[in-house]
Amino acid sequence: MHVFVAGATGAVGRLLVPLLLDAGHRVTGTSRSRAGAERVGARGASPARVDVFDRSALHEVMAAAAPDAVIHQLTDLSDADGEATNRLRVEGTRNLVDAAKAAGVRRIVVQSMSWMYAPGDGPAIEGELLDLSAPEPRGSIVNGIRVLEETAAEVDTAVSLRFGVLYGPGTWYEPGGPVAAALSGDPDARFLGNIVADNSVNSFVHVADAARAAVQALGWPSGPVNIVDDEPARGREWVPVLAAALGVPAPAVVSGGESWARGASNTLARSRGWRPEHPSWRAGFADLAT
């Protein structure tokens, strides 16, 4: 299969490209920069230097590649710019889907998020509603995810991978990264949100497990799938472990928590054969320190 990877140099994309090649796929990978395109080529894929907001150029690149499938891994989080990333999810996805449809692509896999569900009891499953009535700034993020998934669904087969909080190399949750800076009290830390040791529940996924899920999703039927590890956890449990792994001070444990922060279940992904090599954040965080 010829796979077009949009965002081939991001945290997931840089791991995804070699996995696709190892699985026997042909890969075209995009980057906005010359240096990024060179990195894609060095990994053995065909590089395509293009900006997803340039509709005409994107159509030309997609038509020339004529892929069988598209994997959308575009984000813009290096500067912790939530508005820019939301624009990618809305306008960027629109352009990508239009170009894919024009080129005859019938399968797409997109990067979504698992913490967009409405408040409820226990870990969320895929059939539950998104938190569309959430106040700002969460409301805009949830709506961006809704638009992302609905736009992707215009392609014949569209799989939305609802990733847990990504950690590992190239993510915010790596040693010396934005989370470590935020926990250390750096006022210039570029990080969206707060790390609070409360009763809010999160689900995590190692970035390598997320990349493996994207490869497997090329054979899955349409719809959303939670890609999370086996152990949703309260902040009061995971925050001290993460701080220790990153070698930074842990914030004090506090009461309370967000009603929407409930974690997610990976039962559906496991039923389709996905098995995380990092089934718990406990061992995964410990690996960060090695």
FITOR-691310 format. One line per field, with one value per residue (C-alpha): residue number from 1; residue in one letter; x, y, z. Coordinates in steps of 0.001 Angstrom, whole numbers. Example, Ala and Ser with C-alpha at 12.3 -4.5 7.8 and 13.67 -1.06 7.14 Angstrom:
REM residues 2
num	1 / 2
residu	A / S
east	12300 / 13670
north	-4500 / -1060
up	7800 / 7140
//
This chain:
REM residues 290
num	1 / 2 / 3 / 4 / 5 / 6 / 7 / 8 / 9 / 10 / 11 / 12 / 13 / 14 / 15 / 16 / 17 / 18 / 19 / 20 / 21 / 22 / 23 / 24 / 25 / 26 / 27 / 28 / 29 / 30 / 31 / 32 / 33 / 34 / 35 / 36 / 37 / 38 / 39 / 40 / 41 / 42 / 43 / 44 / 45 / 46 / 47 / 48 / 49 / 50 / 51 / 52 / 53 / 54 / 55 / 56 / 57 / 58 / 59 / 60 / 61 / 62 / 63 / 64 / 65 / 66 / 67 / 68 / 69 / 70 / 71 / 72 / 73 / 74 / 75 / 76 / 77 / 78 / 79 / 80 / 81 / 82 / 83 / 84 / 85 / 86 / 87 / 88 / 89 / 90 / 91 / 92 / 93 / 94 / 95 / 96 / 97 / 98 / 99 / 100 / 101 / 102 / 103 / 104 / 105 / 106 / 107 / 108 / 109 / 110 / 111 / 112 / 113 / 114 / 115 / 116 / 117 / 118 / 119 / 120 / 121 / 122 / 123 / 124 / 125 / 126 / 127 / 128 / 129 / 130 / 131 / 132 / 133 / 134 / 135 / 136 / 137 / 138 / 139 / 140 / 141 / 142 / 143 / 144 / 145 / 146 / 147 / 148 / 149 / 150 / 151 / 152 / 153 / 154 / 155 / 156 / 157 / 158 / 159 / 160 / 161 / 162 / 163 / 164 / 165 / 166 / 167 / 168 / 169 / 170 / 171 / 172 / 173 / 174 / 175 / 176 / 177 / 178 / 179 / 180 / 181 / 182 / 183 / 184 / 185 / 186 / 187 / 188 / 189 / 190 / 191 / 192 / 193 / 194 / 195 / 196 / 197 / 198 / 199 / 200 / 201 / 202 / 203 / 204 / 205 / 206 / 207 / 208 / 209 / 210 / 211 / 212 / 213 / 214 / 215 / 216 / 217 / 218 / 219 / 220 / 221 / 222 / 223 / 224 / 225 / 226 / 227 / 228 / 229 / 230 / 231 / 232 / 233 / 234 / 235 / 236 / 237 / 238 / 239 / 240 / 241 / 242 / 243 / 244 / 245 / 246 / 247 / 248 / 249 / 250 / 251 / 252 / 253 / 254 / 255 / 256 / 257 / 258 / 259 / 260 / 261 / 262 / 263 / 264 / 265 / 266 / 267 / 268 / 269 / 270 / 271 / 272 / 273 / 274 / 275 / 276 / 277 / 278 / 279 / 280 / 281 / 282 / 283 / 284 / 285 / 286 / 287 / 288 / 289 / 290
residu	M / H / V / F / V / A / G / A / T / G / A / V / G / R / L / L / V / P / L / L / L / D / A / G / H / R / V / T / G / T / S / R / S / R / A / G / A / E / R / V / G / A / R / G / A / S / P / A / R / V / D / V / F / D / R / S / A / L / H / E / V / M / A / A / A / A / P / D / A / V / I / H / Q / L / T / D / L / S / D / A / D / G / E / A / T / N / R / L / R / V / E / G / T / R / N / L / V / D / A / A / K / A / A / G / V / R / R / I / V / V / Q / S / M / S / W / M / Y / A / P / G / D / G / P / A / I / E / G / E / L / L / D / L / S / A / P / E / P / R / G / S / I / V / N / G / I / R / V / L / E / E / T / A / A / E / V / D / T / A / V / S / L / R / F / G / V / L / Y / G / P / G / T / W / Y / E / P / G / G / P / V / A / A / A / L / S / G / D / P / D / A / R / F / L / G / N / I / V / A / D / N / S / V / N / S / F / V / H / V / A / D / A / A / R / A / A / V / Q / A / L / G / W / P / S / G / P / V / N / I / V / D / D / E / P / A / R / G / R / E / W / V / P / V / L / A / A / A / L / G / V / P / A / P / A / V / V / S / G / G / E / S / W / A / R / G / A / S / N / T / L / A / R / S / R / G / W / R / P / E / H / P / S / W / R / A / G / F / A / D / L / A / T
east	0 / 1183 / 643 / 738 / 1823 / 894 / 3126 / 5926 / 8409 / 6258 / 6484 / 4345 / 5227 / 8966 / 8347 / 5498 / 7425 / 9991 / 7263 / 5264 / 8350 / 9191 / 5635 / 6223 / 4341 / 5547 / 5535 / 5321 / 5880 / 5260 / 7082 / 6797 / 10578 / 13493 / 15278 / 12181 / 11827 / 15457 / 14833 / 11899 / 14075 / 16838 / 14367 / 13704 / 10415 / 9622 / 9672 / 7083 / 7666 / 4232 / 2161 / -1285 / -2750 / -1610 / -4591 / -3357 / 115 / -1359 / -3656 / -680 / 1438 / -1412 / -2275 / 1365 / 1711 / -1638 / -1593 / -3906 / -4287 / -3581 / -2442 / -3010 / -519 / -383 / -112 / 1440 / 2330 / 6017 / 5167 / 2185 / -113 / -3557 / -5157 / -2688 / -3261 / -7026 / -6672 / -4786 / -7566 / -10244 / -8819 / -5844 / -7978 / -10452 / -7665 / -6133 / -9443 / -10375 / -6990 / -7287 / -10789 / -9721 / -6875 / -9225 / -8034 / -10557 / -8918 / -7727 / -6429 / -6407 / -4916 / -7658 / -7739 / -9295 / -9961 / -12695 / -15584 / -18414 / -18375 / -19520 / -18751 / -15656 / -13335 / -14977 / -15775 / -16054 / -19850 / -20140 / -20740 / -18022 / -18057 / -19552 / -21074 / -17729 / -16812 / -13835 / -11048 / -11922 / -15005 / -12982 / -10648 / -13542 / -15212 / -11965 / -11814 / -15458 / -14761 / -11573 / -13398 / -16478 / -14360 / -12265 / -15482 / -16150 / -13547 / -14972 / -13058 / -12001 / -10437 / -10061 / -7376 / -8245 / -4810 / -4260 / -1752 / 1364 / 4629 / 8104 / 10717 / 9663 / 6665 / 6116 / 6589 / 10253 / 13229 / 14063 / 10773 / 7967 / 6327 / 9583 / 10083 / 6555 / 6951 / 10274 / 8524 / 10037 / 7843 / 8745 / 7689 / 5740 / 3018 / -762 / -2583 / -1519 / -49 / -2221 / -1933 / -5673 / -8437 / -8708 / -8190 / -5917 / -5132 / -1649 / -66 / 3599 / 4351 / 5769 / 2546 / 575 / 2658 / 2101 / -1645 / -1585 / 14 / -2537 / -5431 / -4828 / -6741 / -9505 / -13097 / -14345 / -14958 / -13189 / -10853 / -9314 / -5549 / -4604 / -2721 / -4364 / -4291 / -6265 / -4942 / -5694 / -3285 / -2440 / -1055 / 768 / 2082 / 4570 / 5830 / 6332 / 8096 / 10489 / 11237 / 11914 / 13994 / 11858 / 9814 / 6340 / 3458 / 1491 / -1418 / -4751 / -8427 / -10985 / -10689 / -12289 / -15539 / -14593 / -11178 / -12221 / -9714 / -10662 / -10950 / -8793 / -11079 / -11987 / -8377 / -7348 / -10204 / -8660 / -5245 / -3457 / -1286 / 641 / 4261 / 3950 / 708 / 1092 / 2446 / 4169 / 6840 / 6719 / 7529 / 10340 / 11859 / 12038 / 14728 / 16964
north	0 / 3528 / 5671 / 9463 / 10634 / 14252 / 15395 / 12914 / 14736 / 15140 / 13100 / 10297 / 10767 / 10323 / 6878 / 6018 / 6342 / 3588 / 1332 / 1660 / 931 / -2102 / -3349 / -3261 / -66 / 2656 / 6036 / 9661 / 11935 / 15665 / 18473 / 22262 / 22763 / 21744 / 20222 / 18218 / 16912 / 15857 / 13912 / 12147 / 11165 / 9953 / 7528 / 5930 / 7609 / 9929 / 13491 / 16097 / 19659 / 21262 / 23407 / 21956 / 25474 / 25854 / 24135 / 24193 / 22912 / 20205 / 19056 / 18898 / 16885 / 14496 / 13971 / 13292 / 10788 / 9072 / 7193 / 4411 / 5868 / 9041 / 9207 / 12629 / 13339 / 17124 / 19207 / 22561 / 22167 / 23047 / 26550 / 25403 / 27248 / 25739 / 28090 / 27097 / 23404 / 23913 / 25635 / 22586 / 20304 / 22366 / 24121 / 21810 / 18674 / 20235 / 20839 / 17404 / 15565 / 17564 / 16779 / 13103 / 12787 / 14525 / 12014 / 9072 / 8136 / 5916 / 5436 / 7919 / 7603 / 10738 / 11721 / 12582 / 12707 / 10548 / 13265 / 15027 / 12952 / 14446 / 13894 / 10457 / 7475 / 5389 / 5278 / 6509 / 4235 / 5198 / 5349 / 8115 / 11760 / 14381 / 17252 / 19749 / 21942 / 22441 / 26040 / 27780 / 27125 / 23397 / 24033 / 25210 / 22212 / 19736 / 21427 / 21241 / 17502 / 17156 / 18960 / 16926 / 13616 / 14661 / 15985 / 12814 / 10765 / 12113 / 9603 / 6106 / 4522 / 6905 / 5829 / 8423 / 7363 / 8971 / 9015 / 9268 / 11803 / 11118 / 10654 / 9552 / 10916 / 14010 / 14761 / 17333 / 14535 / 13807 / 14683 / 18352 / 18973 / 21461 / 19457 / 19162 / 22923 / 23650 / 21438 / 23146 / 26500 / 27898 / 30937 / 30596 / 26928 / 26417 / 24075 / 24130 / 23345 / 22525 / 19444 / 18939 / 16052 / 15779 / 13256 / 14025 / 10816 / 10630 / 7922 / 7844 / 6187 / 5911 / 7647 / 4415 / 2548 / 5352 / 4992 / 1228 / 1804 / 4085 / 1330 / -1256 / 1158 / 938 / -2338 / -1248 / -269 / 3303 / 5009 / 6291 / 4059 / 4927 / 4371 / 4412 / 2185 / -233 / 1945 / 5187 / 7005 / 9930 / 12839 / 12181 / 8802 / 9572 / 13109 / 12166 / 9213 / 11416 / 14113 / 11537 / 10177 / 13676 / 14630 / 17638 / 18582 / 17087 / 19434 / 18890 / 16455 / 18290 / 17371 / 17867 / 17245 / 17848 / 15956 / 15307 / 13880 / 10233 / 8359 / 6042 / 2316 / 533 / -2517 / -1819 / -1349 / -4544 / -6425 / -5400 / -6767 / -3679 / -4460 / -1598 / -2459 / -1 / -1244 / 1071 / 4572 / 3307 / 1369 / 3809 / 6803 / 4852 / 4292 / 8064 / 8237 / 5630
up	0 / -748 / 2369 / 2430 / 5902 / 6587 / 9439 / 8927 / 11167 / 14283 / 17467 / 16028 / 12373 / 12832 / 14367 / 12021 / 8764 / 9471 / 10903 / 7688 / 5589 / 7718 / 7166 / 3413 / 2586 / 252 / 1993 / 967 / 3961 / 4197 / 5944 / 5699 / 5809 / 3639 / 6654 / 7558 / 4021 / 4086 / 7315 / 5683 / 2747 / 5060 / 6634 / 3260 / 2345 / -554 / 835 / -73 / 1047 / 1350 / 3692 / 4376 / 4256 / 625 / -1011 / -4594 / -3711 / -1508 / -4331 / -6691 / -4245 / -3438 / -7098 / -7958 / -5113 / -5857 / -2524 / -1409 / 2084 / 4058 / 7684 / 9260 / 12074 / 11759 / 14932 / 15805 / 19465 / 19543 / 20745 / 22845 / 20453 / 20925 / 18414 / 15686 / 16331 / 16252 / 12891 / 11645 / 12864 / 11147 / 8086 / 7602 / 7756 / 5313 / 2806 / 3339 / 2925 / -179 / -1757 / -818 / -2258 / -5475 / -5799 / -5321 / -1818 / -50 / 3364 / 5992 / 9550 / 11709 / 15060 / 17560 / 21382 / 24092 / 26698 / 24741 / 26123 / 28157 / 31942 / 33056 / 35235 / 34605 / 31591 / 28388 / 25462 / 21818 / 21601 / 24189 / 23348 / 23092 / 25595 / 23129 / 25838 / 27638 / 28565 / 26986 / 26358 / 26393 / 24258 / 21245 / 21498 / 21647 / 18691 / 16734 / 17368 / 16294 / 13023 / 12467 / 12826 / 10843 / 7983 / 7878 / 7771 / 4267 / 3063 / 2468 / 5357 / 8122 / 11424 / 14192 / 16651 / 19970 / 21561 / 25271 / 26577 / 24528 / 26391 / 25384 / 22945 / 21048 / 23284 / 25995 / 28553 / 27902 / 30126 / 29686 / 27879 / 28518 / 31311 / 33219 / 32804 / 34007 / 37071 / 37821 / 37908 / 34698 / 33869 / 30179 / 29943 / 26721 / 27907 / 27591 / 30833 / 34357 / 35984 / 39057 / 41536 / 42144 / 41442 / 37725 / 35730 / 32689 / 30174 / 28655 / 25638 / 24752 / 21462 / 19990 / 20814 / 19156 / 15991 / 15943 / 16256 / 13207 / 11133 / 12273 / 11716 / 7956 / 8179 / 10563 / 9766 / 10071 / 13380 / 16478 / 18506 / 21872 / 21805 / 25485 / 27886 / 30319 / 33423 / 33672 / 36735 / 39026 / 39008 / 42650 / 41485 / 38266 / 38836 / 41601 / 39538 / 36479 / 38514 / 39938 / 36462 / 35135 / 38173 / 39069 / 42154 / 42456 / 43244 / 46432 / 46321 / 46360 / 46428 / 43677 / 39968 / 36576 / 35937 / 32307 / 33248 / 33458 / 31301 / 28466 / 27750 / 25166 / 24900 / 21271 / 20153 / 21913 / 20242 / 16910 / 17829 / 19145 / 22175 / 23818 / 24517 / 27401 / 29026 / 32016 / 32470 / 35628 / 33741 / 30835 / 33021 / 34677 / 31230 / 30750 / 33387 / 31729
//
